[in-house]
């Protein structure tokens, strides 16, 4: 039974790696569509041959769906040329989008457009239509003069392919026009990150706190023999199979301590996890295969990668070459929405129990202040002289504090002081200070009510003045 279980888990691990490879590749889906088109071309040719062998069936087919060899050559050649033209235009449009993403938005956000299923399917339809017409044209030419029946039905199928391709081309123009807009990209990154949150973290209100005696193993693991599982290559942690680790630890009667989380970078040879238990029962390969390491970060389990993308878009928009503070404000708003959603999740749950409530895996988790700092510290640095950017950051902090616990509110207020402190090197006009003061007071009412009347912005020496 354990052998069968290990075999199934190995298959799951292989499928996960294959899925990550397919997800990161741009050619896989179009290649599949092309292969299907070749198969359809041969099937269509077989239908023609069947009709040639049974000419009595031609009477039951409307003449509109039939053509001779000369018309077939003309149709197939024209369709192949037109679809190839649409494919070329589509590739040119994709290159324009990719250039825009790399130069103005974020190289990391390019992955969102490339891996978008609509983009890959549209190219797949174009490629399949071209391949279908070309292959069918070759097969038809080979058959010319061999049969006495000068009637074909397959060109009609090619015409349907062409009509479908035109429809997809119109949709592709709309699709590119939509993706080239930065607000849609920001919304896409935000939605993808929220989906990852909902998938891998439970709502805080639905989580029952563990009884103290259920987690005692996690506090006494240092007393057990330890096997260090090292990384075989350098890269980012793309996937952690927690269920697989839990089952393996339950089978070996061990406890696994993960030293890295999703999106962390580690060099080859570093310790990925510690396995506490009888060393004779531990096989490093059974544990190391549960963590997939790759050259690129993946957002399928990595919440922080979505934050990084929004931060980079916001910071780039503040660069002198772009100078688009409105995009930065849009990114800041969505960062606030994202962290507000995080407040409701059980992101600090680091114990994974088996069916008997024994601790099997200790996860590496990040505190809320880590997410908060990563979200805003670079934007604060590059936008510290812009009152609109600072106001947007304070608005986001206010939104977060309205959804957070007392501990989160404490972190929000501490970070608010950090943001205001950065103003000391810049001079703001009275109206700007008045606006920022109003937003600061709103945060203080929720996060630090006892200090609301003691924090006043002033210029030019300090970012804020606190009167005892």
C-alpha positions in Angstrom: 0.0 0.0 0.0 2.7 2.6 0.8 4.4 1.8 -2.6 1.1 2.5 -4.4 0.7 5.7 -2.4 4.2 6.9 -3.2 3.7 6.1 -6.9 0.5 8.2 -7.0 2.2 11.1 -5.1 5.1 10.9 -7.5 2.7 11.1 -10.4 1.0 14.2 -8.8 4.5 15.8 -8.4 5.3 15.1 -12.1 1.9 16.5 -13.2 2.5 19.6 -11.1 5.9 20.2 -12.8 4.4 19.6 -16.2 1.5 22.0 -15.4 4.0 24.7 -14.4 6.0 24.2 -17.6 2.9 24.4 -19.7 1.7 27.5 -17.8 5.0 29.3 -18.4 5.2 28.3 -22.1 3.8 30.4 -24.9 3.8 27.8 -27.6 2.1 24.8 -26.0 -1.6 25.6 -26.6 -1.0 26.9 -30.2 1.0 23.7 -30.9 -1.8 21.6 -29.7 -4.2 23.5 -31.9 -1.9 23.0 -34.9 -1.8 19.2 -34.2 -5.6 19.1 -34.0 -5.8 21.0 -37.3 -3.5 18.4 -39.0 -5.8 15.6 -37.8 -8.9 17.4 -38.9 -7.3 17.9 -42.4 -6.8 14.2 -42.8 -10.3 13.5 -41.5 -11.7 15.9 -44.0 -9.8 14.3 -46.8 -11.1 10.9 -45.7 -14.6 12.3 -46.0 -13.9 13.4 -49.5 -12.5 10.0 -50.4 -15.6 8.4 -48.9 -17.9 10.5 -51.1 -15.8 9.6 -54.1 -16.3 6.0 -53.3 -20.1 6.5 -52.8 -21.2 9.1 -55.4 -24.9 8.4 -54.7 -24.5 10.3 -51.4 -23.7 13.5 -53.3 -27.4 13.9 -54.2 -28.3 14.3 -50.5 -25.8 17.1 -50.0 -26.8 20.7 -51.0 -24.7 22.0 -53.9 -23.7 25.0 -51.8 -21.5 22.7 -49.7 -19.7 21.1 -52.7 -16.9 22.4 -54.9 -14.7 21.2 -57.7 -10.9 21.0 -57.6 -10.3 24.4 -59.2 -12.5 26.1 -56.8 -10.9 24.2 -53.9 -7.4 25.3 -54.9 -8.6 28.9 -55.0 -10.4 28.8 -51.7 -7.7 26.9 -49.8 -4.9 29.1 -51.2 -6.8 32.3 -50.4 -7.8 31.1 -46.9 -4.2 30.1 -46.1 -2.9 33.5 -47.2 -5.5 35.5 -45.3 -5.2 33.6 -42.1 -1.4 33.9 -42.3 -1.8 37.7 -42.7 -4.1 37.8 -39.6 -1.5 35.7 -37.7 1.3 38.1 -38.7 -0.8 41.1 -37.6 -1.6 39.4 -34.3 2.1 38.7 -33.6 2.9 42.3 -34.3 0.2 43.4 -31.9 1.5 41.0 -29.3 5.0 42.4 -29.7 3.7 46.0 -29.2 2.0 44.9 -26.0 5.1 43.1 -24.8 7.3 46.1 -25.5 4.9 48.4 -23.7 4.8 46.1 -20.7 8.6 45.8 -20.5 9.3 49.5 -21.0 6.5 51.2 -19.1 4.7 48.8 -16.8 6.7 45.9 -15.4 8.7 43.0 -17.0 7.2 40.7 -14.4 3.7 41.6 -15.4 4.4 40.4 -18.9 3.7 36.9 -17.6 0.1 37.9 -17.1 -0.4 38.6 -20.7 1.6 35.8 -22.1 -0.1 33.1 -19.9 -3.5 34.6 -20.5 -5.6 31.7 -22.0 -7.4 34.0 -24.4 -4.2 35.2 -26.0 -2.9 31.6 -26.5 -6.2 30.3 -27.8 -6.6 33.1 -30.4 -3.1 32.4 -31.8 -4.0 28.7 -31.6 -7.1 29.3 -33.8 -5.1 31.3 -36.4 -2.3 28.7 -36.5 -4.7 25.8 -36.8 -6.6 27.5 -39.6 -3.5 28.1 -41.6 -2.2 24.6 -41.0 -5.6 23.1 -41.9 -5.8 25.0 -45.2 -2.2 24.2 -46.2 -2.3 20.5 -45.3 -5.7 20.1 -47.1 -4.4 21.9 -50.1 -1.5 19.4 -50.4 -3.8 16.4 -49.9 -6.2 17.7 -52.5 -3.5 18.3 -55.1 -2.2 14.7 -54.6 -5.7 13.4 -55.3 -6.4 15.5 -58.4 -6.7 13.3 -61.5 -6.9 10.1 -59.6 -10.6 10.1 -59.1 -13.4 10.5 -61.6 -15.5 12.4 -59.1 -14.7 16.1 -59.3 -16.5 17.1 -56.1 -15.1 18.1 -52.7 -16.8 19.0 -49.4 -13.7 19.7 -47.3 -13.2 23.3 -48.7 -16.5 24.3 -47.1 -15.0 23.3 -43.7 -12.0 25.5 -44.5 -14.4 28.4 -45.2 -16.0 27.8 -41.8 -12.4 27.9 -40.3 -11.8 31.2 -42.1 -15.1 32.7 -40.8 -14.2 31.6 -37.2 -10.7 33.1 -37.6 -12.1 36.4 -38.6 -14.4 36.4 -35.6 -11.4 35.6 -33.4 -9.4 38.3 -35.1 -12.0 40.9 -34.2 -12.0 39.6 -30.6 -8.2 39.7 -30.5 -8.2 43.4 -31.5 -10.6 44.1 -28.6 -8.5 41.9 -26.3 -5.2 43.7 -27.1 -6.9 47.1 -26.7 -8.1 45.9 -23.3 -4.8 44.5 -22.1 -2.8 47.6 -23.2 -4.7 49.7 -20.6 -2.9 49.8 -17.4 -6.0 49.8 -15.2 -7.0 46.4 -16.6 -3.6 45.0 -16.0 -3.7 46.2 -12.4 -7.2 44.7 -12.0 -6.0 41.4 -13.4 -3.1 41.2 -11.0 -5.3 42.1 -8.1 -8.0 39.4 -9.0 -5.4 36.7 -9.5 -3.8 37.5 -6.1 -7.2 37.4 -4.4 -7.9 34.0 -6.0 -4.7 32.7 -4.6 -5.6 34.0 -1.1 -9.0 32.4 -1.2 -7.6 29.1 -2.4 -4.7 28.7 0.0 -5.9 30.6 3.1 -9.0 30.2 5.1 -11.0 33.0 6.5 -9.9 34.0 10.0 -13.5 33.7 11.3 -13.7 30.1 10.0 -10.5 28.9 11.7 -10.8 27.3 15.1 -7.9 28.1 17.3 -5.7 25.1 18.1 -5.7 23.9 21.7 -2.3 24.4 23.3 -1.7 20.6 23.6 -2.3 20.1 19.9 0.8 22.1 19.0 3.2 20.9 21.7 5.2 18.9 19.2 6.2 22.0 17.3 7.8 23.4 20.5 9.8 20.2 21.2 11.1 19.3 17.8 14.6 20.4 18.7 14.9 17.4 21.0 14.5 15.1 18.0 17.1 14.0 15.5 17.2 16.3 12.5 17.8 15.5 8.8 18.6 18.6 6.6 17.1 18.5 3.2 19.1 20.7 0.8 18.2 22.4 -2.5 19.5 20.7 -5.6 19.5 23.9 -7.6 19.2 27.7 -7.2 16.0 29.5 -7.9 12.6 30.6 -6.6 10.3 28.5 -4.6 7.4 28.0 -7.0 5.3 25.3 -5.4 5.1 23.6 -2.0 3.1 20.4 -1.8 1.9 20.7 1.8 -0.5 17.8 1.5 2.3 15.6 0.1 4.7 16.7 2.9 2.0 16.0 5.5 1.3 12.5 4.2 5.1 11.7 3.9 5.7 13.0 7.5 2.7 11.0 8.8 4.1 7.9 7.1 7.6 8.4 8.5 6.4 9.7 11.9 8.4 12.9 11.4 7.8 16.7 11.6 8.9 18.9 8.7 10.0 22.5 9.3 10.0 24.6 6.1 12.7 27.3 6.1 11.5 29.0 3.0 8.1 30.2 1.7 6.6 30.7 -1.7 8.6 33.2 -3.8 11.7 33.0 -1.7 15.0 32.7 -3.5 17.6 30.2 -2.4 20.9 29.1 -3.7 21.7 25.5 -4.5 23.0 23.5 -1.6 21.1 25.6 1.0 18.8 23.8 3.5 15.2 23.9 2.3 13.7 22.1 5.3 14.5 20.3 8.5 12.9 16.9 9.0 12.8 15.9 12.7 12.4 12.2 13.5 14.2 8.9 13.1 16.9 9.4 10.4 16.6 5.7 9.3 13.0 6.4 8.2 13.8 9.6 6.3 14.6 9.6 2.6 15.6 13.1 1.5 14.3 12.5 -2.0 10.8 11.9 -0.7 10.8 15.4 0.9 12.8 17.4 -1.6 10.4 16.5 -4.5 7.6 18.2 -2.6 9.2 21.6 -3.2 9.5 22.8 -6.8 12.2 25.4 -7.5 12.5 27.3 -10.8 14.2 30.2 -12.4 11.1 32.4 -12.4 8.7 33.3 -9.7 5.2 31.9 -10.0 2.0 33.5 -8.7 0.0 30.3 -8.3 0.9 30.1 -4.6 2.9 33.3 -4.1 0.8 36.2 -2.6 3.8 38.4 -2.4 4.5 38.2 -6.1 1.2 40.0 -6.8 2.3 42.7 -4.4 5.7 43.0 -6.2 4.0 43.4 -9.6 1.7 46.2 -8.3 4.6 47.9 -6.5 6.8 47.8 -9.6 4.0 49.2 -11.8 3.5 52.0 -9.3 7.2 52.8 -8.9 7.8 52.8 -12.7 4.9 55.2 -13.2 6.7 57.6 -10.8 9.9 57.6 -12.8 10.9 60.8 -14.7 10.6 59.0 -18.0 6.9 58.1 -17.4 5.7 60.6 -14.8 2.2 59.1 -14.4 1.2 59.6 -10.8 -2.4 58.5 -11.6 -1.2 55.0 -12.4 0.7 54.9 -9.1 -2.4 56.0 -7.2 -4.4 53.2 -9.0 -1.8 50.7 -7.9 -1.7 52.0 -4.3 -5.5 51.7 -4.1 -5.4 48.1 -5.2 -2.6 47.3 -2.8 -4.9 48.7 0.0 -7.7 46.4 -1.3 -5.3 43.5 -1.3 -4.0 44.0 2.2 -7.6 44.6 3.5 -8.5 41.2 2.1 -5.4 39.7 3.7 -6.6 41.0 7.1 -9.5 38.6 6.9 -7.3 35.6 6.2 -5.6 33.1 8.6 -2.2 34.0 7.1 -0.3 33.3 10.4 -1.4 29.7 10.6 1.9 27.9 10.4 0.9 24.4 11.7 -0.3 21.6 9.4 -1.9 18.7 11.2 -2.7 15.2 10.1 -6.0 13.4 10.6 -5.1 12.7 14.2 -4.4 16.3 14.9 -0.6 15.7 15.2 1.6 18.5 13.9 3.3 17.4 10.7 4.5 20.5 9.0 5.7 23.9 10.3 5.3 26.5 7.6 7.4 29.7 7.3 4.9 32.6 7.5 5.2 36.3 7.2 3.7 38.8 9.6 1.4 41.5 8.4 4.0 44.2 8.9 6.2 42.4 6.4 3.4 42.6 3.7 2.7 46.2 4.7 6.3 47.2 4.4 6.9 45.4 1.1 3.7 47.0 -0.4 4.6 50.7 0.3 8.2 51.3 1.2 9.4 51.8 -2.3 6.4 53.8 -3.4 6.9 56.0 -0.3 10.6 56.5 -1.2 10.0 57.5 -4.8 6.8 59.4 -4.2 7.8 61.1 -0.9 7.8 64.6 -2.6 4.3 64.2 -4.1 1.4 65.0 -1.8 -1.0 63.1 -4.0 1.0 59.9 -3.6 1.3 60.3 0.1 -2.4 61.0 0.4 -3.2 57.8 -1.6 -0.9 55.8 0.7 -2.6 57.3 3.8 -6.0 56.4 2.3 -4.9 52.8 1.8 -3.6 52.6 5.3 -7.0 53.9 6.6 -8.8 51.3 4.6 -6.5 48.5 6.0 -7.0 49.7 9.5 -10.8 49.6 9.2 -10.5 45.8 8.4 -7.6 44.9 10.7 -7.4 43.5 14.2 -5.8 45.5 17.0 -2.4 44.1 16.2 -2.8 45.1 12.6 -3.9 48.6 13.6 -0.8 48.9 15.7 1.3 48.0 12.7 -0.6 50.4 10.5 -0.1 53.2 12.9 3.6 52.5 13.2 3.9 52.4 9.4 1.9 55.7 9.2 4.5 57.4 11.4 7.2 56.0 9.1 5.5 57.5 6.1 5.0 60.9 7.7 8.6 60.9 8.9 9.8 60.7 5.4 8.3 64.1 4.7 11.0 65.9 6.7 13.2 66.3 3.6 10.5 67.8 1.5 8.6 71.1 1.6 4.8 71.1 1.2 2.4 74.0 1.0 -0.2 74.7 3.6 -3.1 73.2 1.6 -1.1 70.0 1.0 -0.3 69.7 4.7 -3.9 70.4 5.7 -5.1 67.6 3.4 -2.5 65.2 4.6 -3.4 66.1 8.2 -7.0 65.2 7.7 -6.0 61.8 6.4 -3.6 61.3 9.2 -6.3 62.1 11.8 -8.6 59.5 10.2 -6.0 56.8 10.7 -5.3 58.0 14.2 -9.0 57.8 15.2 -9.0 54.0 14.4 -5.4 52.9 15.0 -4.2 55.2 17.7 -7.2 57.1 19.2 -5.2 58.2 22.3 -2.7 60.1 20.1 -5.0 61.8 17.6 -4.6 65.3 19.0 -0.9 64.9 19.6 0.4 64.4 16.1 0.5 67.5 13.9 2.3 67.9 10.7 4.7 70.8 10.4 7.4 72.1 8.0 10.2 72.3 7.2 12.3 70.5 9.9 10.3 67.4 10.8 7.6 65.3 9.2 5.4 65.5 12.3 5.5 67.1 15.6 4.3 65.3 18.7 3.4 67.4 21.7 3.4 65.8 25.1 
